[in-house]
Amino acid sequence: MNRLGNYPLPSLFFAGLLLFLSRLQAVRQIKFRLHTQAAKTTFQTLFGKASVPHGDTLNATFANLDPDQLGVLPTSMVRTLIRKRVLEKGRFLRRFYMIAIDGTGVYVFHQRHCEHCTTKTHNGKTLYYHMVLEAKLVTSDGLALSVMSEFIENPNENPSKQDCEIKAFHRLAEKLKQAFPNLPILLLLDGLFAEGPVFQICRQNRWEFLIVLKDADLPSVNQEFRNLLPLNQENTKIKRQEGLIQHYSWINDISYRDTVGRVFSLNVLECREKLADEHTHRWVSSQKITPDNAVSLAKAGRDRWKIENQGFNTQKNLGFALEHPYSEDPVGMKVYYFLLQMAHTWGQLCERGRALKKAVPEGFGALKNIAFRFLEEWRNSSIVAAEWGQLLNLGIQVRLDTS
């Protein structure tokens, strides 16, 4: 077993996962919250070390790792869930896995942090960013599981052109196809990705796509949609529910030629909904739209927000502290980022799993209470060798509660 800092490397990853599962929000809290006699006994049982590693040990070790090797672990977790058919009920039209891709800022500095920072200047003031393009498998019932991450970073301090989400998408798409060569995928994207090169990648990879179409995006496609809509009034469907009126309209087979002459046949779906106010949502899709799938497609388009809400918002504001720099080292930052993604996936499976609901039928109230209970168990209940042996012999099956 590889050992760094006199600790087995898996033990350091485990301590990092504990940091996020307990939602401690700072590496220094490992020293104050995870070091108890019960915790030391458990660590001795699991890793043959009679103490929990210090946060400084994690930082020193993580700065010397290859983050790409750790980056495959979130992918492997999702692959296992797919292979075990845990996510079957979350497939679109019982076939496609919905993967939402979007970028987010992770860290912001007022001074250059490293040569890979991207920059933005406003009113003469420059801010330095670390950003990531994230692919998450989302389901309509609320899961947002990290599949793959691609960091948006400059090659050096003075690049001729900065890295960006579109460039990162090309890199991520190549890795996603390598990781899941035959997986039926429906990509959910925002309007930034409504362009020919993205359509071409999806066509080559045999991926379906559903992309937000704003008024300023693809002007010729938007204009053709508006021109043809009055002539195709049969392409409509109205849904009424508890005062909400949703009016669906669509046009199929709109021809679009991109800047290098490639021709694509695109389908446009619009949903106008009215409750107190009226809102209009529009998407461009590779999927032919029919009265049978129009509502499902629109719902899938709205599911893209799960990467924002259940994904980024949860990780930033509900205890994971995504925007907190857990390490000052640019490599260490990435390692902590991947550990956070793994912990978030594990946490969602616990929150939604039937086993936990069966064990605690009264529930936990707020979801953050699960992290609190987990921390208390870690601090006060130890695992000895005999118990660990019994646990290893148990068959574990992940089943999600959909009630």
PEZI-V827350 format. One record per backbone hydrogen bond with DSSP energy under -0.5 kcal/mol. CO is the residue of the C=O (numbers start at 1). NH is the residue of the N-H. If there is no record, write none. Layout:
BEGIN
co: [CO:CO]
nh: [NH:NH]
END
This chain:
BEGIN
co: [2:4:7:8:8:9:9:10:11:12:13:14:15:16:17:18:19:20:26:27:28:28:29:29:30:34:36:37:38:39:40:41:42:43:43:43:44:54:54:55:56:57:58:59:61:62:65:66:66:67:68:70:70:71:72:73:74:75:76:77:78:79:80:81:81:82:85:87:88:91:92:92:96:96:97:97:98:98:99:100:102:104:107:109:114:116:118:120:122:125:127:128:129:130:130:131:132:132:133:134:134:135:135:136:136:137:139:143:145:148:150:151:152:156:164:165:166:167:168:169:170:171:172:173:174:175:176:180:183:184:185:185:186:187:187:188:189:190:191:193:195:195:196:197:198:199:200:201:202:202:203:208:209:209:210:211:212:214:218:218:219:220:221:222:223:224:225:226:228:228:229:232:234:235:237:239:241:244:244:245:245:246:246:247:248:249:251:253:254:256:256:258:262:264:264:266:267:268:269:270:271:271:272:273:274:277:279:281:282:283:284:285:290:290:293:294:295:296:297:298:299:300:301:302:303:304:305:305:306:307:308:309:311:312:313:314:314:315:321:324:329:330:331:332:333:334:335:336:337:338:339:340:341:342:343:344:345:346:347:348:349:352:353:354:355:356:358:360:364:366:367:367:368:369:370:371:372:373:374:375:376:377:379:380:384:385:386:387:388:389:391:395:397:399:400]
nh: [9:7:4:11:12:12:13:14:15:16:17:18:19:20:21:22:24:23:29:30:31:32:33:34:34:36:40:41:42:43:44:45:46:47:48:49:48:57:58:59:60:61:62:63:64:65:67:69:70:71:72:73:74:75:76:77:78:79:80:81:82:83:84:86:87:85:88:90:91:94:95:96:92:98:99:186:100:138:188:136:134:132:130:128:117:154:129:127:125:122:120:109:118:106:107:152:104:134:150:102:136:147:148:100:138:145:142:139:137:135:133:153:131:159:168:169:170:171:172:173:174:175:176:177:178:179:180:183:185:97:187:208:99:189:210:101:212:193:194:195:198:199:200:201:202:203:204:205:206:207:206:187:286:287:189:284:214:217:221:222:223:224:225:226:227:228:229:230:231:232:232:235:236:250:248:246:244:241:246:247:274:239:248:272:237:270:268:255:266:258:264:261:258:256:266:254:285:251:283:249:273:281:247:279:245:275:273:271:213:269:211:267:293:294:297:298:299:300:301:302:303:304:304:305:306:307:308:309:311:312:313:314:315:316:317:318:320:322:324:326:333:334:335:336:337:338:339:340:341:342:343:344:345:346:347:348:349:350:351:352:353:401:357:358:359:360:361:363:366:369:370:371:372:373:374:375:376:377:378:379:380:381:38:382:388:389:390:391:392:393:394:397:399:354:402]
END
